[in-house]
Amino acid sequence: MSNSHSAHQNQSTWFEILFLVLLWLGINLGDRLWLNLDQSMPGWDEANHLTGSLNYMAAIFQFSGWRDFWQVSNKFPPLTYLLAVPFQLIFGKGSDNALMVNWIFSAITLWATYSIGKRLFNPIVGRWAAAIALLMPRFVYYRLHFITDIALTSVTVLSFACLTHWYFSEKRSSQWLWILAFGCCLGIALMTKQTCMFFLFVPLLWSAGTSIWRRQWERILQLFCSAFVSALFWGGWYSTNFIYLFSTYERANVTAAANEGDPALNTIQAWIYYWQDLPRAVSWLWLIVPIVGLCLHFGKRFPRRTETYVLPEKESLTWLGVYFVGSYLMFSALYNKDPRYIMPYLPIVGIFLGYGLTQWRGRWLFVRWLTFVCVVVLAVGRLFPLPILSTILPPKYAADTNNYPQPEVIDNVVRTHPYTRSNIGVIPSLFWLNHNNINYFGALRKFQVYGRELGDRPEMVAQDAIGFDLLLTKTGNNANAKQPQLELAEQLKNNPDFYVQNTWPLPDKTELTLYQRQRSLVTVAHFDGVKQPLQLDLVDVPDGAIAGQPIPITYNWSGNWDDLKNGLVLLTWSNGQRFWIHDHAIGFGTLYDGRLATAERDDRFKVIEKTAMLAPADFPAGTYNLQAIYLDPNTGQTTPIIQPTTSITIQAAPPETTLTPLQLVELDWLSQERAIAPQLGVGIDGLDPLFAHIARLNQYDPEQNYLKQLEQTLGFRLSKAQTNSPQIRDWYYAKVLAHALQEEPTETLATLEALRELEPENPFVPAYIAFVNLYKFQPKAAETAIQQALQLAPDVPEFQAIAGVSALLQGKPFQAWSLLTNL
C-alpha cells in the first residue's frame, strides 16, 4: 500500500513538473513567434526602459566606480536593465532580444505562484494557479513589452513565496533559511521597482504583529535580519540616488494623475477602479468558472473531496486576503491609476482562482481541463488570427506589420553629421512615434543621436525653437503634443532659420519631416591626409556690441582630431583691466569619434562653432581683445593657441539691463550656466527660475557634458585667480552648481566652503552646506552649518526645516519636533 502511494505521488510530481515546463515553453515560444512577426515601435515607457538597458550595457564596459555606475539610472532601479544586458550581448541589441529576459521572469512567476499554491493548499492548486496567472490577458499583453512591471511581478511574488514559507514554517532551521531567502528576494525586488513594498508591507506588518502577539521574539529577530540582508542588495543604488525619489513620486503619481484625468480620491471611482479592471486583467472565463465552482462546493453539489490541503483553508485564504486587500487599498489610495501598476497582485488572485477551479471534481473534473483549453485558445486568438475564431473575435493584440521610419531618421542624421552627436527636438507624441523611441534608436547607433521632448508652455517652446538644431514634425494627428508645440511645427514651414532635411511617409498616411537649422551650433569638416597643429583660424564677431546682451560669434578651429576633441580652450576677452571668459570644449562636447578610423585621427579637421557670448552688464565701454589658451584636462598643462588678432568694441549697458530667457538660450550652454548660477546666492526666490532654465538646458545637451567642462575650466581659473577678482564669486556659484548637478557632494562642499569665505554674510551659503551634509547623511555637520544660517536669517522656514531634519537624524526627536511644528 505504501509503495503504491509513493509511486502515485512520484507520478503526480513528475506530471506537475512536466505540465509547468510545457506551459512555460509554450507561452514563451508563442511570445517569440509573435515578436518575430511584429514590427511595431516601442511606446514611451518601453523605449525609455530599453534605452536604460543600453546605457547599462555601455556602463559595464566603461566601469569607473560604483557611484557612477548607479547614477546611470538615477530614477528607476536598474535590475531589469542589467538582466537584459547579457541577452543583448549574446543575441544583439534590440527590443526583441532584450525581451528574452522575460523567459527568466515568466519562470520565476510560474514557480513562485505554484510554490505558494502548493504550500497553502496542495500541488494541484499550485499547478492551476500558475496556469491561470501566466495565461491572464494582462500578462499575455505586457510580456510582449519591455517594461519593469513584468519583472516587478515576478520578484514581488517570489518574495511573497519566501515570506509564505517562512510564515508557515515550524522548524527553526527552515525559518532561518526562508527568511534569509526572503531578504535576498526583497533586496532584488527593491532593485526592480520601489512599489514592491506596497504589496509586501501589509503581509510584513501582519507577520510582525502575529509574531508579537504570540511572543515569538526570534521571528521578530529574523525579520530584522531579512531587512539587513535586503539592504546589501539595494543600499548602493538608493544611497546614491535617494534625492531623486521625491521628485519621482511627484512626477509619477500626482503630475501623471492630473495629466491623465484619473478620478480624485474622494470619489467612489477611485476606490473601485481596479475592481472594475479585474475582469479585463484576468478574463471573465478564469473568473466565472472558479467562482461558480466555489459556490457549488459550498452548496455541497460536488462529491466529497478526496484531495487534502497542507493547511486549514481558513488560514490559507486569510493569508492570501492579507496580500490582496493590502495591495488593493494601497494602490487605490494613490492618485495615479494604471492597470499595470497593480499587476503583482494578479498571481495571488490566480491562486485563489486555482483553489476555486479545483473544486470541480468527480464527473465534473473535465470542467478544469475544458476551461484551460478554452483559455489557451482565447490567449492564442488574442495574438494570432485563428480559423473561424478570428471572424468572431479578431486578434486583440495582433502583430503590427507596418514599416516605421525611426531607423531611417537616425541613419539620415548620422550620415549628415558623422562627426558630431546630434539632438532632435521631437514634436509628435504618439505611442508609436515619440521622443523616447527616437532617442532609443539613436542609442542603438552608439548613442550618436538623441531625441528630446519640447516644453509644454509657450515660453518653453519659444526657447526650444532656439535651443534645438534639429526638429521633427508630423502632419495630421499628433496625439499628445501640446498646442504651443503644434504651433511651432506650423511656423517651421516658413521659418528662414530652418530648412527641410528630409521627409518620410508614415503608416497613417501622414508625413514625417526633419528640419535642420541653417546656422547649427557645431559643424565639422574632414580633410584627408592633411596634418596641422591645433589653431584658431578665424573669429567672426561684430565690430561693436552692448554689455549685458548676447554677442553673436563664430569660431573656426582646425587641427588633428585628438587635440580638437579632448582639450579645453580658455578664451579671455580683456581690455587690460576687466575681462570676461568664454571657456569651453571645442565643439561644446558634441564631437563624436565613434565612426572615425584610427588612421584618420591625425588628419586635419575643421570645427566651426556658431554661438553667442556675454560681456557682463557692469563692464565699461572699451575695446576688448581675445586671448586663447589650450588646456589639457588630463595633465593640467596649458599652451598658447595660434590665433588671429581679434577685438570687439563694447558699449556700456543701459540702466537695469537684464537677460530675457530667449536671449539666454542664444548663448552656448556653458555661458548660460555661468549667467544663471549666481541666482543661487539669491536664495529660495532664485531657485525656481534657476532650475526651470537648467531643465531646458539639459534638454539641449542630453549628456550634460557642459557640466564637466565648467568644472574643469572654472577649476583651473579659480586656481589661478586673485581673491579680489570681480568675477570670482560668480565663478564659484557656477562651479557649485556644476558639481551639485553631477551629484558630487564632496566637491560641492569644498567649493561652498571656499564661497563662504568670500560671502560670510550670505545665509544661503551655509544653508547649502547644511543641505549637502544632510545628503551625505552627516547631520552633525549639517547642524553646525545651519546654525550659522539661522544666526544670519532666523525667520527663513527652510532653514528651520533643515535644522529639524538634522536634529531628527541625530536622534533628537524632541528638538526636531519643536523646530518642525513651528513651520
TAKA-V279625 format. One record per backbone hydrogen bond with DSSP energy under -1.0 kcal/mol. CO is the residue of the C=O (numbers start at 1). NH is the residue of the N-H. Records with the same first field share a line. If there is no record, write none. Layout:
CO = NH + NH
//
This chain:
1 = 5
2 = 6
3 = 7
4 = 8
5 = 9
6 = 10
7 = 11
8 = 12
9 = 13
10 = 14
11 = 15
12 = 16
13 = 17
14 = 18
15 = 19
16 = 20
17 = 21
18 = 22
19 = 23
20 = 24
21 = 25
22 = 26
23 = 27
24 = 28
25 = 29
26 = 30
27 = 31
28 = 32
29 = 33
30 = 34
31 = 35
32 = 36
33 = 37
34 = 38
43 = 47
44 = 48
45 = 49
46 = 50
47 = 51
48 = 52
49 = 53
50 = 54
51 = 55
52 = 56
53 = 57
54 = 58
55 = 59
56 = 60
57 = 61
65 = 69
66 = 70
67 = 71
69 = 72
78 = 82
79 = 83
80 = 84
84 = 88
85 = 89
86 = 90
87 = 91
88 = 92
94 = 98
95 = 99
97 = 100
98 = 101
99 = 102
100 = 103
101 = 105
102 = 106
103 = 107
104 = 108
105 = 109
106 = 110
107 = 111
108 = 112
109 = 113
110 = 114
111 = 115
112 = 116
113 = 117
114 = 118
115 = 119
116 = 120
117 = 121
121 = 310
122 = 126
123 = 127
124 = 128
125 = 129
126 = 130
127 = 131
128 = 132
129 = 133
130 = 134
131 = 135
133 = 136
136 = 140
137 = 141
138 = 142
139 = 143
141 = 144
142 = 145
145 = 147
148 = 152
149 = 153
150 = 154
151 = 155
152 = 156
153 = 157
154 = 158
155 = 159
156 = 160
157 = 161
158 = 162
159 = 163
160 = 164
161 = 165
162 = 166
163 = 167
164 = 168
166 = 169
171 = 175
172 = 176
173 = 177
174 = 178
175 = 179
176 = 180
177 = 181
178 = 182
179 = 183
180 = 184
181 = 185
182 = 186
183 = 187
184 = 188
185 = 189
186 = 190
187 = 191
189 = 192 + 193
191 = 79
193 = 196
194 = 197
195 = 198
196 = 200
197 = 201
200 = 204
201 = 205
202 = 206
203 = 207
204 = 208
205 = 209
206 = 210
207 = 211
208 = 212
209 = 213
210 = 214
211 = 216
215 = 217
216 = 220
217 = 221
218 = 222
219 = 223
220 = 224
221 = 225
222 = 226
223 = 227
224 = 228
225 = 229
226 = 230
227 = 231
230 = 233 + 234
231 = 235
234 = 238
235 = 239
236 = 240
237 = 241
238 = 242
241 = 244
242 = 245
244 = 248
245 = 249
246 = 250
247 = 251
248 = 252
249 = 253
250 = 255
251 = 256
253 = 257
254 = 258
255 = 259
256 = 260
257 = 262
264 = 267
268 = 272
272 = 276
273 = 277
274 = 278
277 = 281
278 = 282
279 = 283
281 = 138
283 = 287
284 = 288
285 = 289
287 = 291
288 = 292
289 = 293
290 = 294
291 = 295
292 = 296
293 = 297
294 = 298
295 = 299
296 = 301
297 = 300
312 = 316
313 = 317
314 = 318
315 = 319
316 = 320
317 = 321
318 = 322
319 = 323
320 = 324
321 = 325
322 = 326
323 = 327
324 = 328
325 = 329
326 = 330
327 = 331
328 = 332
329 = 333
338 = 341
340 = 343
342 = 345
343 = 346
345 = 349
346 = 350
347 = 351
348 = 352
349 = 353
350 = 354
351 = 355
352 = 356
353 = 357
354 = 358
356 = 359
357 = 360
361 = 364
362 = 365
364 = 367
365 = 368
366 = 370
367 = 371
368 = 372
369 = 373
370 = 374
371 = 375
372 = 376
373 = 377
374 = 378
375 = 379
376 = 380
377 = 381
378 = 382
380 = 383 + 384
382 = 397
386 = 390
387 = 389
388 = 391
389 = 393
400 = 39
405 = 409
406 = 410
407 = 411
408 = 412
409 = 413
410 = 414
411 = 415
412 = 416
413 = 417
417 = 420
419 = 592
422 = 450
424 = 452
425 = 472
429 = 480
433 = 430
434 = 438
435 = 439
436 = 440
437 = 441
438 = 442
439 = 443
440 = 444
442 = 448
448 = 422
450 = 424
452 = 426
457 = 461
458 = 462
459 = 463
460 = 464
461 = 465
463 = 466 + 467
464 = 468
469 = 517
470 = 425
471 = 515
472 = 427
473 = 513
478 = 429 + 481
482 = 486
483 = 487
484 = 488
485 = 489
486 = 490
487 = 491
488 = 492
491 = 494
495 = 498
497 = 518
499 = 516
502 = 514
504 = 512
506 = 509
510 = 506
511 = 475
512 = 504
513 = 473
514 = 501 + 502
515 = 471
516 = 499
521 = 610
523 = 608
525 = 606
527 = 530 + 604
530 = 604
535 = 558
538 = 556
540 = 554
543 = 649
545 = 651
546 = 549
551 = 613
553 = 611
554 = 540
555 = 609
556 = 537 + 538
557 = 607
558 = 535
559 = 605
560 = 564
561 = 565
562 = 566
563 = 567
568 = 631
569 = 584
570 = 629
571 = 582
572 = 627
573 = 580
574 = 625
578 = 575
580 = 573
584 = 569
585 = 588
587 = 590
590 = 421
593 = 596
597 = 600
598 = 601
600 = 603
601 = 561
604 = 527
605 = 559
606 = 525
607 = 557
608 = 523
609 = 555
611 = 553
612 = 668
613 = 551
615 = 548
616 = 619
622 = 650
624 = 648
625 = 574
627 = 572
628 = 641
629 = 570
630 = 639
631 = 568
632 = 636
637 = 632
639 = 630
642 = 536
646 = 626
648 = 624
649 = 545
650 = 622
651 = 547
660 = 664
661 = 665
664 = 667
668 = 672
669 = 673
670 = 674
671 = 675
672 = 676
673 = 677
676 = 679
677 = 680
678 = 681
679 = 682
683 = 686
684 = 687
686 = 690
687 = 691
688 = 692
689 = 693
690 = 694
691 = 695
692 = 696
693 = 697
694 = 698
696 = 700
697 = 701
701 = 704
704 = 707
705 = 709
706 = 710
707 = 711
708 = 712
709 = 713
710 = 714
711 = 715
712 = 716
713 = 717
714 = 718
715 = 719
717 = 721
722 = 725
725 = 728
727 = 731
728 = 732
729 = 733
730 = 734
731 = 735
732 = 736
733 = 737
734 = 738
735 = 739
736 = 740
737 = 741
739 = 744
740 = 743
744 = 748
745 = 749
746 = 750
747 = 751
748 = 752
749 = 753
750 = 754
751 = 755
752 = 756
753 = 757
755 = 759
759 = 762
763 = 767
764 = 768
765 = 769
766 = 770
767 = 771
768 = 772
769 = 773
770 = 774
771 = 775
772 = 776
773 = 778
774 = 777
778 = 782
779 = 783
780 = 784
781 = 785
782 = 786
783 = 787
785 = 789
786 = 790
787 = 791
788 = 792
789 = 793
793 = 796
796 = 800
797 = 801
798 = 802
799 = 803
800 = 804
801 = 805
802 = 806
803 = 807
804 = 808
805 = 809
807 = 812
808 = 811
812 = 816
813 = 817
814 = 818
815 = 819
816 = 820
817 = 821
820 = 823
//
